[in-house]
Every structure is written in structure tokens, then in C-alpha cells.
Amino acid sequence: MSTTSDSAAQRRGKAPAGERVADWADGRLGIYSLAKANMRKIFPDHWSFMLGEVCLYSFIIIILTGVYLTLFFHPSMGEVTYEGPYVPMQGVRMSEAFQSTLDISFEVRGGLLMRQIHHWAALVFLAGMFTHMMRVFFTGAFRKPREINWLFGFLLFFLGMMTGFTGYSLPDDLLSGTGLRFIEGVFLSIPVVGTYISMFVFGGEFPGTDLIARLYPVHVLLLPGIMLGLLVAHLILVFYHKHTQYPGAGKTEKNVVGMPLLPVYMAKAGGFFFLVFGVIAALSAIATINPIWTIGPYRPDQVSTGAQPDWYMGFAEGLVRVMPGWEITAWGHTLVLGVFIPIVLFPMVLFAIGLYPFIESWITGDKREHHILDRPRNAPTRTAFGVAWITAYFVMLVGGGNDLWATHFHLSINSITWFVRIAFFAGPVLAFIATKRICLGLQRRDKDKVLHGRETGIIKRLPHGEFIEVHEPLAQEQLHMLTQHDQPEPYEIGPEVDENGVKQKIKPSQRLRSKLSKGYYGGDNVIPKPTREEYREITSGHGHH
Amino acid sequence: MSSHEISEAEDKLPEERGAASVVRPADDPFADPGLPPHEHRKQDIDERAARRSERTVALLFTVSMLATIAFIAAYVALPVDKYIYVFPIGHISALNFALGVTLGIALFTIGAGAVHWARTLMSDVEIADERHPIEASPEVKSKVLEEFRTGAKESGFGRRKLARNTLFGALALVPLAGVVLLRDLGPLPGTKLRHTKWAKGKRLMNYNTMQPLRPEDIAVGSLTFAMPEGMSEEQHDFQTEIAKAALMLVRLQPENIKDKRELDWSHEGIVAFSKICTHVGCPINLYEQQTHHVLCPCHQSTFDLSDGGRVIFGPAGHALPQLRIRANDQGYLEAMGDFSEPVGPAYWERG
């Protein structure tokens, strides 16, 4: 071709193999354009940004080990008599699901390890998502343009709980069967259609013979499939939005400071996958998880004490345990509020935090993009709300383990239950107030540091005998970091009567928004950050105090 | 250090980096000072330190290779049923322990090597990249909106209302086919939840021995479990039936029974209650003999068996159903009918 220069033609002749492969792929996939934007993409570095990576890697580990387990697991409730090598279960009737789980644990070499890695990784996955979510929440990383990605992440957390629950129900052991019986009770409590849902899900009366076979595709295909889609979307948005960064010198809303994807981030993140996998594998070697062989197969008339769900269901368990047993029976029908209310509350409490970004942006009316993270103290109301939410969550976690608290700490189960009932309402309020005070205190301290410098701990005696502590002025980087945040004005409705004396129509939602906005940015909820004038006035004075 | 290395190190000094682009008015004490100068690591300026780092990385990767070989060796050499004592864990499967530890080391050292490489040998110069607003420019926006309007107009979606509305109708109806297909997931509830295997004249079988129970088998202070005569584990519906029929028996002093009906339905102080908790259906298995309370281990609902199975604590909403029993002429305990109310958790049609 006339447009091709000679040198290019020459080079093509002896291009290295890697480049030729890349050329081939580029001609079909356009990888060079993709790489141009992404190969040297900058990722900021901070330990808290690794929490999301833990989730990603544990998800991959779960899929790898899960595929392995499907090769040996039989999702069937067909009854068999155990004849395998585990002596205590010989001659016991059990479902094929339980038997194949015993086989994986005792006969497949490495099967037990894969089972334990799968289960441990699931626990780490959920814990990782919880802490990652909290990091994003408290730093305000969910703000525009990332609200949708927060929602994707939240759905991953919610579906992760569901996938975990369906997963630990599959072995059909006594503990998980008890959990499924609880699910039957939950279905039955639904007004009007509860019994129908229960019959349709279980294929008849509990436990029936269909459930494990039905849960199986939900656990291995449906839920993970949806989660994989959400996960990919989550990561695409992380790339597209570029990562947030903590405030600091040289960091602005218009840039992103860090290391390039190739090579540093790739090496660190790729290495981190192996670190996570390695730790979980070692954990699975030394710490038994879900030893179904000591629990035994499910029989609906048997139960063991100290029955506990996996930790991430503990919150729902707590709601169910501490709810008073309200039942209303009238006109031949029963409203099972004692079960139905907690089971409605459970997603509602979760969705309160899931929808928070939209609530906050409505209250504050903030339409700007945010890429610099908030320091939690600078958003006292949000931080206080988050801590209140966590308080409610952990109170219910205590409720979910009330029997263990009672037996381990020699307490009365009734007192614990009553404590949880009260603390579920009082705890978040107290936590909210305390957190807000702490945040404002920290803001005051920041202001003090900016204006008067850092306390050095050095005591100086002046010629006339007075002792003073030497304060050291902050470096400019620190001055910038402590003063860079915004302090927006609260949303105002405007005058009720306009200049022509006509009364404006003010919607109740506007009033609510204005009130809430004052709660975020109003006078008592913010310590005005030091101004340049204040700073100059003090620093130009005589010495430091 | 050679002069060449020093000049190379000087190339990395901060002046060249993006810091200069940040505006820094002299009169603003809070102004952004820009990216801090890059501080060299030992490896950046001392090639011997860099080589030491490289050797550390290589050592970690070598350990990984050895651990993988050890993993394979353990898989081949260790029998699956060998148990060893490992302090402080206890007696554990040797194979699981060996495989897990070797795999853990093999994976962890790859990660540690890669991270060490990245931290000590790859450039640690921070780079600033620009961000661009997510939202499109006004020109792009207006062009897209115009194209959309053109497309919408060409489709006639707004004008051809009949076609549009019937399309909505068809799309709304067609998922019903899928909903209808779900009908055969299970039977309709009917009155299934109201009945159990208990019936008049059915003897109470000891849950462990499967022998019929006599009144003298039930000792004061113990909790005895029973199932209806004629049930066995081999039956295909055993699990479903035992989920409703499970029964527990205790012997009380008749004068301790507070509820009149409970006394009437008992035999010589022996009372029979459903074992299935009325909260969400866990089997109840904890009995406090001094107080005659039973406690469900799942959610801690507590029932008073001396007072009609009344709920005294916890989330259960109604009393445990009692089974009316008597001793037949051969001296065996038998049921005088099914439970008078549905056992287990409450539901909408229960009433």
C-alpha cells in the first residue's frame, strides 16, 4: 500500500511474537485503544482500598472451589444408609446430599480442604463486603458519580448473604435443616399467600424431597450468575469513574494520584490475590469449619443446642429471636406478626443503608462530582448515622447469639433478650449522639492544630517564670489537608412571602428537606473551619500559645 | 555507587514531576503545596540493595515451587484416613493439614514475592492522572437528544397509539405464561397443615426403641419423645410426617397441673405436647424439671408444660398443642385423636 511507510513494513516483518499476537487481537478486538486508556491507569494506594480487593479475590476463590465441589456433590434428598468409612455414621439413614458431603470430607483426597476453603472464603467474602461498604460509607465515596456503583455493591452484599445461606443449607445436615425449617416458618407467616409459597417452594409439606435439588441450581448458577454480572459492572464502573482518593497535598477533584496499573498496581493486586488465597488455604488447614459429620443428618424432630447461622445471618436471626410473639387471630385468620415483622424489618434495615446515597444527595442538594474522600469527622451527621446503623446491626448480632452469650457469660437469657429489645432502639440513638459529639470534637481539634500548631510536648520556662508548651506550626501539606474540605450552607426554602407579599406554596417535603439539611450543615452540626484571616492574625502575633 | 547511578537517581528528583502545575499563591497559607517530593528507596540508589531485594523475591517464588511439590507429595503419600495430633489444634486429618499448609505457603509466597517486587524494585513514583467529567458536554447532549427525537419520530411510537398500546398489552401478558408454569412446583395447601399421623387408638411409640410406651416408662423429671404407632424411618414420607407428629411426654404431679383441660387430657399426670415449636417449627428439646418449662434451642421460646403449654417467654405466639392421651386396656399409652389444632408455626389460614 502506498500509505505504508517502508520502515513500518520492515518492522512488521520482524515484529516479535508477542507484538504479532497483539496485532492479531487488535485487528479483531481493538485492544490497543483499550490499553491506551487503561494500561497505565492510575490507582491510588491506601490500605482501606484493599478491602474491596479481598471481596473480589474471595469471590474468585469461592467459584474455583465451588466448581470443584460440584464434581462430587449429589444434590438429592433421596435416602440412603451410610456405609462409608466414617464409623459414627455407619448405618445411619441420611440424604444423598449429606452422604456425598461426608464422602467429600472423608474419601476425596483434598475434598475436605476444598470444602473448608469454600466455606471460609464465603465468610471472608461477606466480612470483606461489610467492611468495604463501611469504608465507602464513612468516607463518602458513594457520592456522585458513584451512587449506582454503591447500589451494585449493596446488591452484591445482599445476594452474597442469600448465596451463603443457600450454600450452607445444601449438605442437609441437622443444623442447616433447622435453618430451612425456620425458612418454612417465615413463609408461613406471610399473610394470605404464605402457605402457598411454602408448598410451592418445598414441593409440598416441609421438608419434602425436592428442596435440596431446587436450592442447588439457585446456589451454583442463578445467584452466582447474577453476582458475577454485578461484579463485572461494579469493576467497570470503578475503572470508568477512576478511583477516589484521600485528601492530601497534590490531590484535587480533577486528578487521581497513585501508581500505574502496569506494572505496580498489577503486581500488588495480583500478588494480593495470592496472599488472600494463601491465608484462606492455611486457615482451612488449621481451623475446621462446618463439621457436618459431628452434626449429623437432618431429621425434623431432632435439634442440637447452640444452633447458630453463619455470622452474616446473625442479624436476621437476632430480629427473629428478640421479637415478641405477637399473633392476631380474627375472622378465622391469623396474622403472625411475631415472625412477619422481623422478616420485613430485616431487608428494610439493610435497604436503609443501601439507599442512603440517594437520601443524602436529596437532603444536601449536592449535584457536584466528588472524587476526594471525606474525612469522617467532617461529615458528622453521616458518620453518626453510619455508626448508629452499625450499632443496630451489632445489637442484633448479640440478639442472634443470645443463647451463646447466656451460656458463655452466665447471664440470664431473658435479661439478654430484654437488653437487645431496648438497645435496638436506644443504642443507635446514643451512638448517633456520641459519634456526632466526637466528630465535632475532632473538628475543633483540627481547627486548633491549624491555628496554634501541633503540641510538641516540650515545656519551656520563660524568663519571668511562666511555663508554656511549645507548639509547632504545621507544615503546609497538613494545613492544606485540614482545611481543604467544603462546608456547604444548609438548604433554605427561601422566604415564605415573596417581595410582592404573595405567600409561597411550600411543600411538606421541602420543609423536611430543609430541616434535615440543617441537621447536616446547620450551625450546631459543623465547626467553622479556620479562615485564612484567623490564621494570619494568630500567626503574626507574638509567639505561639 | 557509580557516578552513572547518581545521575540516574537525580533524574528522579521531584522538580520534573507534575507538582509544578499546582497553583500556589504566596498569600494563601492553606494552599495545596502540590505532590510531595519523591523520596528514594534504598533500592533506587543502591544496586546492591536492589539485588538483595531481587534475591528475596526469587527466594519467595522458589519456596512456592517447593511448597507445590510438597503439596503433590502429600497428596500421593498420605492416606486419606490418617489422623495426627497437632498442638494446639488436636487430632486432625493429616492430609487436610498437609495439603492446606503447603497450598497456603505455595500461594502466599507467590503473593509475598510479587508484592515485595512491586514495593522495592518497581518504580514508586506517584503519578497524577487527569480526571474528566462523567457527564457529556452540552453539544453532545443536544446532538444525542436530537437523534433520539428523530428515531422516536421515525418509529411512530407516539403517533401510532393503537400499535403501541397493544404492544404494551402483549408484553404485559406474555410473562403470565411463565408464572402459570410455576403452578406444579407444589400442591395446594388445603388442610394438610391441620392433620398429623396421630389418630384415635394409635399407641405412643418410644422414639429411640420404637417400643410402645407404658405409663410406668415415663419417670418424673424426664422428657420422653414419642411418635405414632406405624411410622418408621424407611417410609418415604417419614421426614414430612415426623416434622408434624413429633411428641414429647413428661410426668407431672397431677396437683401441679394448673390448667383444667390439660389435666383432663393427661393420664396419671403424664401430659403429651407437640414437640414442634409454635414459633417457626424447631423441635423443642430442653426441659427444666423443677419448673416444668421447656425451651426451644433455636430461638429460646419457653413454654410452661404445667399450664397448658402456655408461652412464658420468647418469640412464640401461641401455646404448644396438647395431645389427649390415655392408657388402653393392655396398659399402653394411646392417643384419643389427632391434635385439636394445627401443630407448629402459625399461618394465615390457621385461625
Contacts between the chains, C-beta under 8 A, distances in Angstrom:
chain1	res1	chain2	res2	distance
A	40	B	127	8.0
A	41	B	129	7.3
A	42	B	127	5.6
A	42	B	128	7.4
A	42	B	129	4.0
A	85	B	81	6.0
A	93	B	233	5.3
A	93	B	234	8.0
A	106	B	80	7.0
A	106	B	81	7.1
A	107	B	80	6.4
A	108	B	80	7.8
A	109	B	75	5.8
A	109	B	80	5.1
A	109	B	95	6.1
A	109	B	99	7.8
A	110	B	75	6.4
A	110	B	95	7.3
A	110	B	96	7.8
A	110	B	99	5.2
A	112	B	93	6.3
A	112	B	95	7.9
A	112	B	96	4.7
A	113	B	96	5.2
A	113	B	99	5.0
A	113	B	100	5.1
A	113	B	103	7.3
A	116	B	96	7.5
A	116	B	100	7.5
A	117	B	100	7.9
A	145	B	134	4.6
A	178	B	282	6.0
A	178	B	298	6.2
A	181	B	243	7.6
A	181	B	280	6.7
A	181	B	281	4.8
A	181	B	282	6.3
A	182	B	280	4.7
A	182	B	281	7.3
A	182	B	282	7.3
A	182	B	298	6.9
A	184	B	280	7.3
A	184	B	281	6.1
A	184	B	345	7.4
A	185	B	279	6.8
A	185	B	280	2.7
A	185	B	281	5.0
A	185	B	344	7.6
A	185	B	345	4.0
A	186	B	280	6.8
A	188	B	193	7.9
A	188	B	345	5.1
A	188	B	346	7.1
A	188	B	347	3.9
A	188	B	348	7.9
A	189	B	345	7.0
A	189	B	346	7.1
A	189	B	347	7.0
A	190	B	348	7.5
A	191	B	348	5.4
A	192	B	348	5.6
A	193	B	348	7.7
A	194	B	347	5.3
A	194	B	348	5.3
A	195	B	189	3.8
A	195	B	193	6.6
A	195	B	347	5.2
A	195	B	348	6.6
A	195	B	349	6.1
A	196	B	188	7.0
A	196	B	189	6.1
A	198	B	189	7.5
A	198	B	347	7.9
A	199	B	186	4.1
A	199	B	187	5.8
A	199	B	188	6.7
A	199	B	189	5.2
A	199	B	192	7.8
A	200	B	182	6.8
A	200	B	185	4.1
A	200	B	186	4.3
A	201	B	185	7.2
A	201	B	186	7.2
A	202	B	186	6.5
A	203	B	185	6.3
A	203	B	186	4.7
A	204	B	186	5.3
A	204	B	187	5.6
A	204	B	192	7.9
A	204	B	240	7.1
A	205	B	192	5.6
A	205	B	193	7.3
A	205	B	240	4.9
A	205	B	243	7.2
A	205	B	244	7.7
A	206	B	240	6.9
A	206	B	243	5.5
A	206	B	281	7.3
A	207	B	239	5.4
A	207	B	240	6.6
A	207	B	243	6.5
A	208	B	186	7.8
A	208	B	239	8.0
A	208	B	240	6.2
A	209	B	236	7.8
A	209	B	239	8.0
A	210	B	186	7.9
A	240	B	134	7.8
A	241	B	134	6.9
A	242	B	129	7.3
A	242	B	131	5.8
A	249	B	32	6.2
A	249	B	33	5.1
A	249	B	34	6.3
A	249	B	35	6.3
A	249	B	36	5.5
A	250	B	18	7.6
A	250	B	19	6.2
A	250	B	22	6.4
A	250	B	32	6.6
A	250	B	33	7.5
A	250	B	34	4.8
A	250	B	35	3.3
A	250	B	36	7.1
A	250	B	128	6.6
A	251	B	32	7.9
A	252	B	22	7.8
A	252	B	32	6.9
A	253	B	131	7.3
A	254	B	130	6.4
A	254	B	131	5.4
A	255	B	128	4.5
A	255	B	129	6.3
A	255	B	130	5.7
A	255	B	131	6.2
A	256	B	128	7.1
A	256	B	129	5.0
A	256	B	130	8.0
A	256	B	131	6.0
A	257	B	35	6.6
A	257	B	126	5.4
A	257	B	127	7.2
A	257	B	128	4.8
A	257	B	129	7.7
A	258	B	126	6.2
A	258	B	127	7.1
A	259	B	123	8.0
A	259	B	124	7.3
A	259	B	126	6.9
A	259	B	127	7.1
A	260	B	127	6.2
A	263	B	118	7.2
A	263	B	122	5.3
A	264	B	118	5.2
A	264	B	122	4.9
A	264	B	123	6.9
A	264	B	124	7.3
A	267	B	114	4.9
A	267	B	115	7.1
A	267	B	117	5.9
A	267	B	118	3.7
A	267	B	122	6.3
A	268	B	114	7.4
A	268	B	115	5.7
A	268	B	118	4.7
A	268	B	119	7.6
A	270	B	114	5.9
A	271	B	110	7.1
A	271	B	111	4.3
A	271	B	112	7.2
A	271	B	113	7.2
A	271	B	114	3.0
A	271	B	115	4.1
A	271	B	117	7.9
A	271	B	118	6.7
A	272	B	111	6.2
A	272	B	115	6.9
A	273	B	111	6.9
A	274	B	107	4.8
A	274	B	108	6.6
A	274	B	110	4.2
A	274	B	111	3.2
A	274	B	112	8.0
A	274	B	114	6.9
A	275	B	107	7.7
A	275	B	108	5.9
A	275	B	111	3.5
A	275	B	112	6.7
A	275	B	115	7.1
A	276	B	111	7.7
A	277	B	107	4.5
A	277	B	108	8.0
A	277	B	111	7.6
A	278	B	103	7.7
A	278	B	104	4.8
A	278	B	105	7.0
A	278	B	106	7.5
A	278	B	107	3.5
A	278	B	108	2.9
A	278	B	109	7.5
A	278	B	110	7.7
A	278	B	111	6.0
A	279	B	104	7.0
A	279	B	108	6.6
A	280	B	104	7.9
A	281	B	100	5.5
A	281	B	103	4.5
A	281	B	104	3.9
A	281	B	107	5.9
A	282	B	100	6.2
A	282	B	101	6.1
A	282	B	104	3.1
A	282	B	105	7.5
A	282	B	108	7.1
A	283	B	104	7.8
A	284	B	96	7.9
A	284	B	100	5.1
A	285	B	96	6.4
A	285	B	97	5.2
A	285	B	98	7.9
A	285	B	99	7.1
A	285	B	100	2.2
A	285	B	101	4.7
A	285	B	103	7.8
A	285	B	104	6.2
A	286	B	86	7.8
A	286	B	89	5.8
A	286	B	92	8.0
A	286	B	97	7.1
A	286	B	100	7.1
A	286	B	101	7.6
A	287	B	89	7.9
A	288	B	92	7.6
A	298	B	239	7.9
A	299	B	239	6.9
A	299	B	242	6.8
A	300	B	239	5.9
A	300	B	240	8.0
A	300	B	242	5.6
A	300	B	243	3.5
A	300	B	246	7.2
A	300	B	281	7.9
A	300	B	283	7.0
A	301	B	207	7.4
A	301	B	225	7.2
A	301	B	227	7.5
A	301	B	242	4.8
A	301	B	243	7.1
A	301	B	246	3.6
A	301	B	275	6.1
A	301	B	276	7.9
A	301	B	283	5.0
A	302	B	283	6.1
A	302	B	285	7.8
A	303	B	282	5.6
A	303	B	283	4.7
A	303	B	285	5.6
A	303	B	297	5.6
A	303	B	298	6.8
A	304	B	297	7.1
A	305	B	285	7.3
A	305	B	286	6.7
A	305	B	297	4.2
A	306	B	297	7.2
A	307	B	282	7.6
A	307	B	297	5.8
A	307	B	298	5.3
A	320	B	280	7.3
A	320	B	299	6.1
A	320	B	315	6.5
A	321	B	299	4.7
A	321	B	300	6.4
A	321	B	314	7.7
A	321	B	315	6.3
A	322	B	315	7.3
A	323	B	315	5.1
A	324	B	315	6.8
A	325	B	279	6.8
A	325	B	301	7.0
A	325	B	311	5.9
A	325	B	314	6.7
A	325	B	315	4.9
A	325	B	316	4.8
A	325	B	317	4.0
A	325	B	318	7.7
A	326	B	317	6.5
A	327	B	317	3.4
A	327	B	318	5.9
A	327	B	346	5.6
A	329	B	350	7.6
A	329	B	351	6.3
A	332	B	349	7.9
A	332	B	351	4.3
A	333	B	348	5.6
A	333	B	349	6.8
A	333	B	350	7.8
A	333	B	351	6.2
A	334	B	346	4.8
A	334	B	347	6.6
A	334	B	348	6.2
A	334	B	349	7.7
A	334	B	350	4.4
A	334	B	351	6.2
A	335	B	348	7.6
A	336	B	317	6.3
A	336	B	345	7.1
A	336	B	346	4.5
A	336	B	347	6.7
A	336	B	348	7.7
A	337	B	317	8.0
A	338	B	279	7.1
A	338	B	315	5.3
A	338	B	316	7.3
A	338	B	317	4.6
A	339	B	279	7.1
A	339	B	280	6.2
A	339	B	315	7.5
A	339	B	317	7.9
A	339	B	345	7.0
A	339	B	346	7.9
A	369	B	133	6.6
A	369	B	134	6.6
A	371	B	131	6.2
A	402	B	300	6.5
A	403	B	297	7.1
A	403	B	300	6.1
A	413	B	300	5.5
A	414	B	313	5.7
A	417	B	300	7.0
A	417	B	313	7.6
A	417	B	314	7.5
A	450	B	30	7.9
A	476	B	29	7.4
A	476	B	31	7.3
A	476	B	33	4.5
A	477	B	33	5.5
A	477	B	36	6.5
A	479	B	29	6.0
A	479	B	30	5.2
A	480	B	30	5.6
A	480	B	31	6.6
A	480	B	32	5.1
A	480	B	33	6.3
A	483	B	30	4.4
A	484	B	30	7.5
A	484	B	32	7.4
A	532	B	28	6.4
A	532	B	29	6.0
A	532	B	30	6.3
A	535	B	29	5.2
A	535	B	30	7.3
A	536	B	29	7.0
A	539	B	29	7.6
